[in-house]
Each structure stands twice: as structure tokens, then as C-alpha cells.
């Protein structure tokens, strides 16, 4: 449905990239189904509340759920944009896509565990500071206290999280590199080649952030887990800065170029 809308209304992205994948393929449909299944796993992994207090307790995990959904939807959007831009269905793209999906499914539970723990902890502390002393909050804080991780466990979970994210970004990077290698077959314009290089550079930054995060926790141990996690905040600054820099160069280089 979305592809049909694009086909009727838009054939070129706002930055001048022609859409070559306006028709959904079986590969994309499979990917969408698995993304939907991954999101479903985040929901059904939780027990259904049987009392009102249990319902209140379950609501304390909504922050972690939001974090998980935002990350998965971000990955889905990146994946969708790749196929929209290039529409590739070659063997290399299929293999990389299958590897991407394999890591995605394997990644769901470590992702849910980490974000549920962090999200519930943060929300509970905020509620406690605001004076909440309800039975539900006390139960949540007790469960969080029991689930507190040791130093070695923090190292393990941060490495698991970093590796999952690293490999998914790596496969997306390799898919773009494959598209760049096939730039003549795809008949990419000089501007589209430039944009492809910009995408590759963005994924390189993401991989570097993942590696930095994992390196910190490997070198300094579990006590540095908070710093290791905060490293990912750099993404919110590095990607826009890099995009702004690349867009500025693109305007100078392709000023007046006809799309």
C-alpha cells in the first residue's frame, strides 16, 4: 500500500534520489513480516496481568518498551529506504538481508531485557522521587533490586547489545556498498553516487559508536556500563552533524544540477 502511494505521488526523494524499488518484493514482504513478529515478541514475552496491582506493575515497563520499539522502527526505516532507493534483488543483497533478519530475531530478547531493566529502573526512581509509595511501585522496585546485575553480567549484556546492533548496521552498510559497486547497472547519477557514499559514511559512524561502547566496557569492566551505554547518545549528534556537512557539500557540488 505504501509503495503504491509512493508510485503515484513520489518517484524521487526530497534530496534527489530516484526511487527504484516502488514495487514491493517477496524479500521486503518477508522482512516486514519478521519485523512485525519481532515487535510481537516484545509484547507476548510479558505476562498478562490478573489483578489491578499487576496491571499497575506492568505499566512501569512502558518506557523500556518505547525504547525497544523506537530502535526497531529505526532499523526498519533504514532497511526500507535501502530497497526504496535501489530496489536490488541480487544474490548478495538476499544473503545480507537474511543475515540481517537472523541477527534481528536473535537480538530481540537481549534488547527487551536490557531496555526493560533500564526503563523500569528509571521510571521507578522518578516516581519514587515524586513521592509515590504505592504497592505497585514498591513491588517493582523490589523486583528491580533482585534483578540487579553483577559487574560481569553488565559486561556481558552490553557486549550482547553492542554486537547485535553492530552486525545489523554492518549488514546494512554492506548492502549499500554492494549498491555502490553496482552503480553502473543501477544507472546512479553523480548525485545519487554522492548520496550513497553519504549513507555508507553514516553507517560507518554507527559502527564506530558501537565499537567504542563495547571497548569501554571490555577495558574498564562492569563499573563502566553506564558510560558504555551513554556513548550511544553520540549518535543523536554525530549523524545530524555529518548529514549537515554532507548536504552543504552537496549543495555546492550539485548547485543547479537538473534532477
C-alpha positions as CSV (number, residue, x, y, z in Angstrom):
1,X,0.0,0.0,0.0
2,X,2.8,2.4,0.9
3,X,4.7,1.6,-2.2
4,X,1.6,2.3,-4.4
5,X,1.2,5.7,-2.7
6,X,4.9,6.5,-3.5
7,X,4.4,5.3,-7.0
8,X,1.5,7.7,-7.6
9,X,2.9,10.7,-5.6
10,X,6.7,10.5,-5.4
11,X,9.3,9.0,-7.6
12,X,12.2,11.0,-6.3
13,X,13.3,11.6,-2.7
14,X,13.5,15.2,-1.4
15,X,17.3,15.1,-1.8
16,X,17.1,13.9,-5.4
17,X,17.4,10.1,-5.2
18,X,15.3,8.3,-7.7
19,X,13.2,5.5,-6.2
20,X,13.9,2.2,-7.9
21,X,12.0,0.0,-5.5
22,X,8.5,1.3,-5.7
23,X,7.1,-2.2,-6.1
24,X,7.3,-4.4,-3.0
25,X,9.2,-7.7,-3.4
26,X,8.8,-11.0,-1.6
27,X,12.1,-10.2,0.1
28,X,10.7,-7.0,1.5
29,X,7.4,-8.6,2.5
30,X,9.3,-11.3,4.4
31,X,11.4,-8.7,6.1
32,X,8.3,-6.7,7.1
33,X,6.7,-9.9,8.5
34,X,9.7,-10.7,10.6
35,X,9.9,-7.1,11.9
36,X,6.3,-7.4,12.9
37,X,7.0,-10.8,14.6
38,X,9.9,-9.2,16.5
39,X,7.7,-6.4,17.8
40,X,5.1,-9.0,18.7
41,X,7.7,-10.9,20.7
42,X,8.3,-7.8,22.8
43,X,4.6,-7.8,23.7
44,X,3.8,-11.5,24.3
45,X,7.0,-12.0,26.3
46,X,5.2,-10.2,29.1
47,X,2.7,-12.0,31.4
48,X,-0.9,-10.9,31.2
49,X,-1.9,-9.1,34.5
50,X,-4.5,-10.9,36.6
51,X,-5.0,-8.2,39.2
52,X,-5.1,-4.4,39.2
53,X,-1.8,-4.2,41.1
54,X,-0.2,-6.5,38.5
55,X,-1.6,-4.1,35.8
56,X,0.0,-1.2,37.6
57,X,3.3,-3.1,37.9
58,X,3.3,-3.9,34.1
59,X,2.8,-0.2,33.2
60,X,6.1,0.6,34.8
61,X,7.8,-1.1,31.9
62,X,6.3,1.1,29.2
63,X,9.5,3.3,29.0
64,X,11.7,0.3,28.1
65,X,9.0,-0.9,25.6
66,X,9.1,2.6,23.9
67,X,12.9,2.4,23.6
68,X,12.7,-1.0,22.0
69,X,10.1,0.0,19.5
70,X,11.9,3.2,18.5
71,X,15.1,1.2,17.9
72,X,13.4,-1.5,15.8
73,X,11.4,1.0,13.8
74,X,14.6,3.0,13.1
75,X,16.2,-0.2,11.8
76,X,13.1,-1.0,9.7
77,X,13.1,2.6,8.3
78,X,16.8,2.3,7.3
79,X,16.1,-1.1,5.7
80,X,13.0,0.2,3.9
81,X,14.9,3.2,2.5
82,X,17.6,0.9,1.0
83,X,15.1,-1.1,-1.0
84,X,13.2,2.1,-2.0
85,X,16.4,3.7,-3.3
86,X,17.9,0.8,-5.1
87,X,15.3,-2.0,-5.5
88,X,18.1,-4.6,-5.6
89,X,17.2,-8.3,-5.6
90,X,20.6,-9.8,-6.4
91,X,22.2,-12.7,-4.6
92,X,24.5,-10.6,-2.4
93,X,21.5,-8.5,-1.2
94,X,19.4,-11.5,-0.4
95,X,22.2,-13.2,1.6
96,X,22.9,-10.0,3.6
97,X,19.2,-9.4,4.2
98,X,18.8,-13.0,5.5
99,X,21.8,-12.4,7.9
100,X,20.3,-9.1,9.0
101,X,17.0,-10.9,9.8
102,X,18.8,-13.7,11.7
103,X,20.5,-11.2,13.9
104,X,17.3,-9.2,14.4
105,X,15.4,-12.3,15.7
106,X,18.3,-13.3,17.9
107,X,18.6,-9.7,19.2
108,X,15.0,-9.3,20.4
109,X,15.3,-10.8,23.9
110,X,18.7,-9.2,24.9
111,X,17.2,-5.9,23.7
112,X,14.0,-6.4,25.7
113,X,15.8,-7.4,28.8
114,X,18.2,-4.5,28.8
115,X,15.7,-1.8,27.9
116,X,13.1,-3.3,30.3
117,X,15.5,-3.2,33.2
118,X,16.8,0.3,32.4
119,X,13.4,1.7,31.5
120,X,11.7,0.3,34.6
121,X,14.5,1.4,36.9
122,X,14.5,5.0,35.5
123,X,10.7,5.3,35.7
124,X,10.5,3.8,39.2
125,X,13.2,6.2,40.5
126,X,11.3,9.2,39.0
127,X,8.0,8.0,40.5
128,X,9.7,7.4,43.9
129,X,11.3,10.9,43.9
130,X,7.9,12.3,43.2
131,X,6.5,10.8,46.4
132,X,4.8,7.7,45.0
133,X,4.8,4.9,47.7
134,X,2.1,2.7,46.1
135,X,2.1,-1.1,46.5
136,X,2.8,-1.5,42.8
137,X,5.9,0.8,42.9
138,X,7.3,-1.0,45.9
139,X,6.8,-4.3,44.2
140,X,8.5,-3.0,41.1
141,X,11.5,-1.6,43.0
142,X,11.8,-4.9,44.9
143,X,11.9,-6.9,41.6
144,X,14.4,-4.4,40.1
145,X,16.6,-4.8,43.2
146,X,16.5,-8.6,42.9
147,X,17.4,-8.4,39.2
148,X,20.4,-6.1,39.7
149,X,23.3,-7.3,37.6
150,X,26.8,-8.0,38.7
151,X,29.8,-6.4,37.0
152,X,30.5,-9.4,34.8
153,X,26.8,-9.6,33.8
154,X,26.8,-5.9,32.9
155,X,29.8,-6.5,30.6
156,X,28.0,-9.5,29.0
157,X,24.7,-7.7,28.4
158,X,26.4,-4.6,27.0
159,X,28.5,-6.7,24.7
160,X,25.5,-8.7,23.5
161,X,23.6,-5.4,22.9
162,X,26.6,-3.8,21.1
163,X,27.3,-6.8,18.9
164,X,23.6,-7.2,17.8
165,X,23.5,-3.5,16.8
166,X,26.9,-3.7,15.3
167,X,26.1,-6.6,13.0
168,X,22.7,-5.2,11.9
169,X,24.4,-1.9,10.9
170,X,27.2,-3.8,9.3
171,X,24.9,-5.7,7.1
172,X,23.1,-2.5,6.1
173,X,26.5,-1.0,5.3
174,X,27.5,-3.9,3.2
175,X,24.2,-3.7,1.3
176,X,24.9,-0.1,0.5
177,X,28.5,-1.0,-0.5
178,X,27.0,-3.6,-2.9
179,X,24.7,-1.0,-4.3
180,X,27.6,1.3,-4.8
181,X,29.5,-1.5,-6.6
182,X,26.5,-1.9,-8.9
183,X,26.2,1.9,-9.5
184,X,26.7,1.4,-13.3
185,X,24.0,-1.3,-13.5
186,X,21.6,0.8,-11.4
187,X,22.5,3.9,-13.5
188,X,23.1,6.0,-10.5
189,X,23.6,9.7,-11.2
190,X,26.6,11.5,-9.8
191,X,24.4,13.0,-7.1
192,X,23.0,9.5,-6.2
193,X,26.5,8.2,-6.0
194,X,27.4,11.0,-3.7
195,X,24.3,10.2,-1.5
196,X,25.2,6.5,-1.5
197,X,28.6,7.4,-0.2
198,X,26.9,9.6,2.5
199,X,24.8,6.6,3.6
200,X,27.9,4.5,3.8
201,X,29.6,7.1,5.9
202,X,26.6,7.3,8.3
203,X,26.7,3.5,8.9
204,X,30.5,3.7,9.4
205,X,29.8,6.3,12.2
206,X,27.2,4.0,13.7
207,X,29.6,1.0,13.7
208,X,32.4,3.2,15.3
209,X,30.0,4.2,18.1
210,X,29.1,0.5,18.7
211,X,32.8,-0.4,18.8
212,X,33.6,2.4,21.2
213,X,30.8,1.4,23.6
214,X,31.9,-2.3,23.6
215,X,35.6,-1.3,24.0
216,X,34.8,0.8,27.1
217,X,33.0,-2.0,28.9
218,X,35.7,-4.5,27.9
219,X,38.5,-2.4,29.1
220,X,37.0,-1.0,32.3
221,X,34.5,-3.7,33.2
222,X,31.0,-3.6,34.5
223,X,31.5,-0.4,36.5
224,X,31.7,1.5,33.2
225,X,28.4,0.1,31.9
226,X,26.6,3.4,32.3
227,X,29.3,5.2,30.3
228,X,29.3,2.5,27.7
229,X,25.5,3.0,27.3
230,X,25.8,6.8,27.2
231,X,28.2,6.5,24.3
232,X,25.2,5.8,22.1
233,X,23.9,9.3,22.8
234,X,26.6,10.5,20.5
235,X,24.6,9.1,17.5
236,X,22.0,11.8,18.1
237,X,24.7,14.4,17.5
238,X,27.2,12.8,15.1
239,X,24.7,11.8,12.4
240,X,22.9,15.2,12.1
241,X,26.3,16.9,12.0
242,X,27.6,14.6,9.4
243,X,24.4,14.9,7.4
244,X,24.6,18.7,7.6
245,X,28.2,18.7,6.4
246,X,27.5,16.4,3.5
247,X,24.4,18.3,2.5
248,X,26.3,21.5,2.5
249,X,29.0,20.0,0.2
250,X,26.2,18.5,-2.0
251,X,24.6,21.9,-2.5
252,X,27.9,23.4,-3.6
253,X,28.8,20.5,-5.8
254,X,25.5,20.0,-7.5
255,X,24.2,23.5,-7.4
256,X,21.8,24.0,-10.4
257,X,22.0,20.4,-11.4
258,X,18.9,19.1,-13.1
259,X,17.3,16.1,-11.5
